[in-house]
């Protein structure tokens, strides 16, 4: 096990690179203020260094809210949230979403994979653990995979956390979500809190929603409720448990 000094005091830390990507990216991002102590505790529990982009985000950032609240990337926010910034939502921490122990536990590991982001549809981005196959996930160890609420399946994205984050900030979301956005979506997602999502009727995976997404009925619900409904449908329709989707 590496101590905190070994994890933080590294050559070429990732945060300056992430900051540059945030400044020059094509997507509007709200950068939430960090709780430095929470960031250090999370870095220690993860046992990753500040050279990794994930380590840089956890150590230096309270979270990222992208594209009018459509996607929330978790970090280490302060207890007071975004400090009263107008229009900026507060997020739970990466530690809370993944159930980190209160105190450092060298034996603790994330369940199935590490949840790093949620979108308003109930989609989940995770980083694979050392044995994705045993967890019922596609892809390789360390690869980002996405639980798609319109198919109720996991999809491997072919990259790790760093390239995935860079892809988000350079406009990758537009193509990724092209068939899952409707006229006026920004007004709806921008009104949500950081722990809410949108429930669709008919459901996103239904033939009706695929034919005409704009005609669906949508309402704000707790994200935890949305994740629970998606898990239940996976088990009911495909007899498959999607595994851990994050604690919100």
PLY file of the C-alpha trace (Angstrom):
ply
format ascii 1.0
element vertex 248
property float x
property float y
property float z
element edge 247
property int vertex1
property int vertex2
end_header
0.00 0.00 0.00
1.24 3.46 -0.91
0.92 6.32 1.54
-0.72 9.61 0.64
2.56 11.40 -0.03
3.51 8.83 -2.67
0.14 9.28 -4.37
0.15 13.09 -4.40
3.80 14.10 -4.84
4.31 12.89 -8.40
5.94 14.19 -11.53
3.57 15.40 -14.26
0.31 15.45 -12.29
-2.79 15.16 -14.44
-4.80 18.10 -13.11
-3.08 20.83 -15.19
-3.89 18.78 -18.31
-7.51 18.34 -17.21
-7.76 22.07 -16.46
-6.51 22.88 -19.95
-9.05 20.49 -21.48
-11.81 22.13 -19.44
-10.75 25.57 -20.64
-10.59 24.63 -24.32
-13.33 21.99 -24.55
-16.40 22.26 -26.75
-18.90 21.45 -23.97
-20.10 23.77 -21.21
-18.90 22.42 -17.86
-19.62 23.59 -14.33
-16.59 22.82 -12.18
-17.62 22.29 -8.57
-15.36 23.32 -5.66
-13.42 20.60 -3.93
-13.14 19.51 -0.31
-9.35 18.96 -0.16
-9.52 16.60 2.82
-12.22 14.46 1.19
-10.16 14.40 -1.99
-7.07 13.14 -0.18
-9.06 10.44 1.64
-10.59 9.25 -1.64
-7.23 9.17 -3.39
-5.78 7.11 -0.56
-8.67 4.64 -0.66
-8.44 4.28 -4.45
-4.64 3.86 -4.32
-4.16 5.75 -7.56
-1.75 8.63 -8.07
-2.36 12.22 -9.07
-0.73 11.43 -12.43
-3.90 9.63 -13.49
-6.77 11.81 -14.68
-9.13 10.04 -12.29
-6.73 10.80 -9.46
-6.50 14.42 -10.59
-10.28 14.83 -10.65
-10.80 13.18 -7.27
-8.05 15.22 -5.63
-8.74 18.63 -7.17
-12.38 18.77 -8.20
-15.79 18.64 -6.52
-17.32 17.17 -9.67
-18.15 18.16 -13.24
-21.65 18.98 -14.47
-21.71 18.82 -18.27
-24.13 20.07 -20.89
-26.89 21.73 -18.84
-26.81 19.02 -16.21
-27.07 16.12 -18.65
-24.02 14.31 -17.27
-22.50 14.37 -13.77
-18.87 13.25 -13.29
-18.09 12.64 -9.63
-15.24 14.10 -7.61
-14.81 15.30 -4.01
-17.27 18.15 -3.37
-17.34 20.22 -0.22
-20.10 19.73 2.30
-21.73 23.00 1.21
-22.01 21.94 -2.45
-21.22 24.50 -5.15
-21.16 27.42 -2.78
-24.36 29.05 -3.95
-23.38 29.51 -7.58
-26.59 30.30 -9.51
-27.73 27.46 -11.73
-25.03 25.04 -10.55
-26.21 21.80 -8.97
-24.60 20.04 -6.02
-23.40 16.48 -6.47
-22.66 13.58 -4.16
-19.02 12.56 -3.99
-17.34 9.66 -5.76
-16.82 8.17 -2.30
-20.54 8.37 -1.47
-21.67 6.99 -4.82
-19.37 3.99 -4.45
-19.80 3.38 -0.73
-16.21 4.06 0.34
-15.52 3.11 3.98
-15.49 6.03 6.41
-11.87 5.33 7.29
-9.14 3.94 5.06
-9.48 0.18 4.64
-6.72 -1.52 2.63
-8.94 -4.58 2.08
-11.85 -2.62 0.56
-12.54 -2.80 -3.18
-15.34 -1.27 -5.30
-18.33 -3.50 -5.97
-18.15 -4.84 -9.55
-16.59 -1.62 -10.84
-16.08 2.02 -9.90
-19.04 4.26 -10.79
-17.62 7.54 -12.13
-20.64 9.29 -13.70
-24.42 9.23 -14.19
-26.54 10.88 -16.84
-30.11 12.15 -16.49
-31.50 9.12 -18.34
-30.26 6.68 -15.71
-27.18 5.78 -17.73
-24.14 4.76 -15.71
-20.44 5.08 -16.58
-18.11 2.80 -14.63
-14.43 1.85 -14.72
-13.99 -1.91 -14.85
-12.29 -3.69 -11.99
-9.61 -6.38 -12.37
-12.07 -9.12 -13.50
-14.92 -7.67 -15.60
-16.10 -11.08 -16.76
-16.70 -12.23 -13.20
-18.75 -9.07 -12.61
-20.81 -9.67 -15.75
-19.30 -6.68 -17.57
-17.84 -6.42 -21.09
-14.44 -4.90 -21.81
-11.00 -5.09 -20.25
-9.78 -4.19 -16.75
-9.66 -0.42 -16.37
-11.92 0.18 -19.38
-14.92 2.51 -19.14
-18.25 0.76 -19.75
-21.72 2.27 -20.00
-25.05 0.95 -18.77
-27.47 2.09 -21.48
-31.04 2.75 -20.27
-32.41 2.40 -23.82
-31.11 -1.18 -24.12
-30.68 -2.18 -20.43
-27.22 -3.54 -21.28
-23.58 -2.72 -20.62
-21.48 -1.46 -23.54
-17.68 -1.30 -23.53
-16.34 2.03 -24.79
-12.84 0.85 -25.66
-10.94 3.46 -23.60
-9.89 4.16 -20.04
-10.92 7.07 -17.83
-8.47 9.64 -19.21
-9.39 9.33 -22.91
-13.06 9.02 -21.95
-12.96 12.33 -20.06
-11.14 14.05 -22.92
-13.75 12.67 -25.35
-16.57 14.12 -23.23
-14.97 17.55 -23.16
-14.37 17.65 -26.92
-17.96 17.10 -27.95
-18.23 13.30 -27.92
-21.53 13.49 -26.08
-23.34 14.98 -29.08
-22.92 11.86 -31.19
-23.19 9.44 -28.28
-26.60 10.79 -27.23
-27.81 11.84 -30.69
-30.87 9.57 -30.68
-31.67 10.20 -27.01
-32.25 13.95 -27.08
-35.42 15.82 -28.01
-36.37 19.44 -28.71
-36.14 21.44 -25.50
-34.11 18.90 -23.55
-31.79 21.55 -22.08
-34.63 23.28 -20.25
-35.72 19.99 -18.71
-32.29 18.76 -17.65
-31.17 22.16 -16.43
-34.01 22.24 -13.91
-32.92 19.00 -12.20
-30.92 18.62 -9.01
-27.71 16.60 -8.96
-29.55 13.58 -7.56
-32.47 13.59 -10.00
-33.05 12.02 -13.39
-35.83 11.87 -15.95
-38.38 9.07 -16.08
-39.90 8.35 -19.51
-43.30 6.91 -20.39
-43.20 4.87 -22.55
-39.82 3.65 -21.29
-36.67 4.47 -23.23
-36.16 0.86 -24.27
-39.69 0.58 -25.72
-40.51 0.60 -29.43
-42.75 3.62 -28.89
-39.95 5.73 -27.42
-37.58 4.67 -30.18
-40.09 5.80 -32.81
-40.85 9.19 -31.28
-38.82 10.24 -28.26
-40.27 13.76 -28.25
-43.78 12.35 -27.78
-42.88 10.59 -24.52
-44.03 11.89 -21.16
-41.13 12.88 -18.91
-40.93 13.78 -15.23
-38.19 14.38 -12.69
-37.60 11.54 -10.22
-34.86 10.65 -7.74
-31.97 9.08 -9.67
-31.93 6.23 -7.16
-35.51 5.40 -8.15
-34.62 5.48 -11.84
-31.65 3.15 -11.33
-33.81 0.77 -9.31
-36.46 0.62 -12.02
-33.82 -0.10 -14.66
-32.35 -2.89 -12.53
-35.79 -4.41 -12.00
-36.54 -4.40 -15.74
-33.18 -6.06 -16.48
-34.07 -8.88 -14.15
-37.67 -9.13 -15.31
-37.10 -8.95 -19.08
-33.69 -10.60 -19.49
-33.18 -12.44 -16.17
-29.91 -10.53 -15.81
-28.74 -8.55 -12.79
-26.80 -5.51 -14.07
-24.92 -5.31 -10.80
-23.95 -2.22 -8.85
-25.19 1.02 -10.45
-24.14 3.43 -7.71
-25.61 4.71 -4.44
-27.38 8.05 -4.89
0 1
1 2
2 3
3 4
4 5
5 6
6 7
7 8
8 9
9 10
10 11
11 12
12 13
13 14
14 15
15 16
16 17
17 18
18 19
19 20
20 21
21 22
22 23
23 24
24 25
25 26
26 27
27 28
28 29
29 30
30 31
31 32
32 33
33 34
34 35
35 36
36 37
37 38
38 39
39 40
40 41
41 42
42 43
43 44
44 45
45 46
46 47
47 48
48 49
49 50
50 51
51 52
52 53
53 54
54 55
55 56
56 57
57 58
58 59
59 60
60 61
61 62
62 63
63 64
64 65
65 66
66 67
67 68
68 69
69 70
70 71
71 72
72 73
73 74
74 75
75 76
76 77
77 78
78 79
79 80
80 81
81 82
82 83
83 84
84 85
85 86
86 87
87 88
88 89
89 90
90 91
91 92
92 93
93 94
94 95
95 96
96 97
97 98
98 99
99 100
100 101
101 102
102 103
103 104
104 105
105 106
106 107
107 108
108 109
109 110
110 111
111 112
112 113
113 114
114 115
115 116
116 117
117 118
118 119
119 120
120 121
121 122
122 123
123 124
124 125
125 126
126 127
127 128
128 129
129 130
130 131
131 132
132 133
133 134
134 135
135 136
136 137
137 138
138 139
139 140
140 141
141 142
142 143
143 144
144 145
145 146
146 147
147 148
148 149
149 150
150 151
151 152
152 153
153 154
154 155
155 156
156 157
157 158
158 159
159 160
160 161
161 162
162 163
163 164
164 165
165 166
166 167
167 168
168 169
169 170
170 171
171 172
172 173
173 174
174 175
175 176
176 177
177 178
178 179
179 180
180 181
181 182
182 183
183 184
184 185
185 186
186 187
187 188
188 189
189 190
190 191
191 192
192 193
193 194
194 195
195 196
196 197
197 198
198 199
199 200
200 201
201 202
202 203
203 204
204 205
205 206
206 207
207 208
208 209
209 210
210 211
211 212
212 213
213 214
214 215
215 216
216 217
217 218
218 219
219 220
220 221
221 222
222 223
223 224
224 225
225 226
226 227
227 228
228 229
229 230
230 231
231 232
232 233
233 234
234 235
235 236
236 237
237 238
238 239
239 240
240 241
241 242
242 243
243 244
244 245
245 246
246 247
